[in-house]
Amino acid sequence: MLRLRDFLEREDDPLQLEVLTGEVGLDRQVPDPEVASPGLALAGYTGRFAPQRLHVLGETEITYLQSMPDAERRERLERFFAFDLPCLFVTKGLEVPSELLEMARERSVPVLRSRLKTAEFYRRIKPLVEEAFAPRTTLHGSLADVYGVGLLFVGRSGIGKSECVLDLVERGHRLVADDVVQVTRRGTDILIGRGHELAGHHMEIRGIGLIDVQALFGIRAVRQQKRIEVVVQLEDWETAKDVAERTGLAHQTIDILGVPLPKVVVPLNPGKNITVVSEVVAMMHLLRYSGIDVAAAFNERLIKKMKEKRGLRTYLQEDYE
């Protein structure tokens, strides 16, 4: 989970934060990924107020508070802090009313101030929070970038996933992760895969051992992360020869973190060039993405030809001259 202190400890300091309330509440966990302005709540309407969100006070909210008489400002703030607030962010380096800081310390609500403008602050904090709250899982497989398409190779241990990806790298494609693939969902339909930080771009090749792909093939042979677009399931010939797709008309899918992905089952037998097959899988996906379905188009032509021949045969049968 994401703690408020995590915003302060990022090395690149993207939010440019300073703490106005000391160590108060910095170790509490962020309960909700939404970031919002509490303007209406400060104005007195709390009917639809969601207190668990991260609240941002920009120039509008601060100047509104400063425009009030002292008694009214205190009354509004007391009503506001009656909710269980996780924290408050103040943008543009604005001066914060003393009553606000006083009530925040009393209720252990951390107040952090940023030098960024409000719009820029929203733009930077939302990806950080979404990344921390994104659904994630770990899969056993190998991920490669083939012609810009993320192919996730899965199958039983020892079936040849790593060797297939290694051959793809030798042909100019790129390795993303081998053996352990960490998958994160972005939004509702995007899956991003990357390798474990300790494994880096190492691969285990049976009979050889561990190899460093970046050291052997150069920086162009690897990438840090890639969107997963197609799952290639490698299966033994005897178990998959009767279930593998023959025409491409029936599209199989697999569900990962609630996202359906196209799945291609590839039966393996001696002599099969699985590397070329994988390249064709990537290119076929690109064709479908551009609106071209080869199997469907071929099927339409075949049906049209059969109808034409049936019509000719009917005509000849009814010709009594």
N, C-alpha and C positions, 0 to 999 in steps of 0.2 A: 504493500500500500504506500501511498504518497504522504509524506509528512511535510508540514510547513517549512521545517528546517531544510528540507531537500532543495527548496527554491534558492536558499541562501548559499548552499554548498556547491552549487554547480560551478565548474571551473571557468566557463566562459561568461558567467554572470549575465545571462541574456535579459533579465528583468531589471537589472540595475537597482537592487533593493537595499534599503536601510531599515533597521528595526527601531521603532519609536517607543516600544513598550518593554524593552529588555528581553529576558528569557521567557517571559510569560507565554505559555501555551504553544511554544514552537515545536514541541514534540508530539502534539496531537495529530491524528491522521485526518486527511482531507476526506470528508464523507461523501462528496458529490462532485462529479467532473464539470458541472455547469458553472460558468462565470457570468455574473449579472450585476446590474446596477440597482441599488435599493432606493432609487429616487422616490417612487410612489410610497414606500414604507416610511420614509422620512417626512413625506408630505402628509401622512396620516392614514393612508389607505393600506391596510394590511390583510385584506380579504384573500388575496391570491399570492401573498408573500411566501417565498420558499427560503426559510432561514438557513438551511443546510448548505446553500451554495456559497461559492467564493464571491464576496461582495467588493465591488470596485467603486470608489468615490472619485469622480473626476471634478473638473473645474465647476461644472453646473451644480453638483451636489454640495461642494464645499462653499461656494459663494451663496447658495441658498441658505445654508446653515448660518453663515456669517451675517446674512441680512436680517435675521430674526432678533427680536429683543432677547436678552439673556434668559429670562424666565421661560419664554416659549421654547427657546432652543433646548434648554435643559429638559423641559417636559417632553419634547419630541424625541430626544436622545434616550431618555429613560424608557419610553415606550418601545423604541427600537432595540435597546439592549435587553429588554425583557425576554427576547427570543434567544435561543441557544445558537449563537453565531460562531462559525469556525474561525473566521479572521476577517480583517478589513485591509484592503489595499487602497492607497491614496496615490494618484498619478500626478505628473507634471511638477513634482517637488513642492507641492502646495503646503502652506502652513495649516496645521490641523488645529481646530478649536480645542482649547484646554479641557473643556468639559468632556469631549469625546475621549481623549486620552485617559482622563481620570476614570470614567466609567469602564473603559476597556480594561484597565489594570485591575479594577475591582472585580470584574467578571472573568478575568483570565482570557480575554480575547486579544490576540496579538494584532498589532497595527503595523503594517509595513508600507513604506513610502518608496515610490519609484520616480526617477527623473524622466521617464518616458512620457510622451503624450498618451492620452487615453486610448486612442485608436491603435497606436503602435503597441501599447501594453496588451490590449486584447489580442492582437495578432500574434504576439509572442507567447502568451501564457496558454492559449487554447491548445496548441499542439503538444505542449509539455504535459498538460493535464490529460488530454485524450490518450497520449502514449502510455501514461501511467495506469489508466483505467481500462485500456484496451484488452479484450479477451485474448488469451494466449494459450498455446499448447506446445508440446515438444513431440516431434515425429521422428521415427527411425527411417532414414532414407538419404538420398543425395539430391541436391538441387543445383541445376545448371542453367545458364543463360545461353539459349540456342537461337540465333537469329533474332535476339531481342525478346524471345518468349521464355518465360520461366517454366522449365520442365522439372517436376518433382518425381524422381524415380523411387518406387517402393517395391517391396518384394521380400521374400524370405532371406534370412541371413546367408550369405555366401552365394547368392544367385548371380552376382556380377554387376551390381549397381555401381560400385566404385570404379570398376574397370571400364564400364561403359562411359561414365563421365570423364575418366582420364583420357579415353580415346577422343572424346568430343573436345577436350582441352587441346589435345595434340593437333586437332583439325582447325583450331582457331577460335573455338567457343570458350566460355568462361565458367569457372567453378565458383559457386556461392557457398555451399556447405556440403560436407560429407559426413555420413553416419548419423549425426545429430542435427536436426533442422529445427530451429526455434521459429514458431509461426505466430504472428500477431495480426489480429484483424483490425483494419482501419475502416471506419465508417461501417457500412452494412454489407459490402460485397467485395472488399479488397483484402487479400491475404498477403502479408509480407514475410518472406522467409530469410533467415540469416543463420550463420553458424554460431556455435558457442565461442565466447571470447577466448577461452583457454585453448581450444582446438585450432582456432585460426583457420588457415587454408591448408591444413595437413590432411592427408588421406592415408588410409591403411590398405595396402595392396598385398593380398595374400601371397606369400612366397618371397616378398621383398621386405615388407614392414612399412613403417611410416615414411612418407615422403612429403616434402614441402613444395607444393605446386607453384607458389609464387617464386621461390628460389630457383626452381628448375625451368619454368616457362616464362617468367617475367611478370611484371605488374599488370600487363594487359590480359593475363590469363585468369584473373580473379576479379571479383567484385564483392562489396561488403553485404549487400542485401538485394533482393529481387522480388518482384511480385510473382506469386505462384499462379500460373494460368492453366496448366494442364498436368494431370497426374498420369504418369506412365507406370503401369503395374507390370513388372516382369514376372512371368509364371513359367513353370516347367511345362514342357510340351504335352506330356501325358495328362496333366490336370487342366490345361487351358485350351487344347486344340478344338474341343467341341463347343466352347463358350465364347471364344474370341470372335469379334465382329469380322464378317467377310466382305460386306458391301459398303459399310459406312453409313447406311441409312438409319440404323438404330444407334443413337448416341447414348453412351453410358455416362453416369455422373457419380460423384462421391461427395459426401458432405464433410467439410472441415470447419469447425467453429461456426456452424450454421450457414456456411457459404457453399452452394453447390458448384463443383468444378467438373469440367469434362474429364473423363477417364478413358484411357486407351489400354487395353490388355494386350500385351505382346507375348505370345508363346515362344519359348526359346528351344531351339534344337541346334545340333552341331552344324557349324558353317554359316549360321545366319549372321548377317552384318547388322547388328543391333544399332551401331552408330549411325549408319545411313538411315535406318528406319526411324531413329529418333529425330534426325534432321527433317525427314519427311513429315513426321508428326507436328513439328514446329511450323513448317511451311503450310501444312493443311490448316492449322489453327489460324494462321495469318490470312489465308484465303477466306475462311469462314468469317473472320472478323471484318473483312472487307466486303462481305455479302455474297461470296461465291461458295456454293456448296456443290462440289464435284459429283458426289454420289447422287444427290437429288436431281441435278441437271441431267446426268446420264440416265437415271430412271425415267425422267420425263420424256427424253428422246426415245427411249426404248418403248414406252407405252404408246407414244405417238406413232412410231413405226408399226407397231402391232395393230393399231386401229386402222392405219392406212391399208395394210395387207388384208385385214378382215373386210374392209369395205370393197377392195378389189375382188376378193374371192366371192363375196355376196353378189356383186355385179355380174361376174362371169356365170355364176350358177343360175341367175335369173334371165340370162340371155338365151332366148328360145329360137333365134333366127338361124 
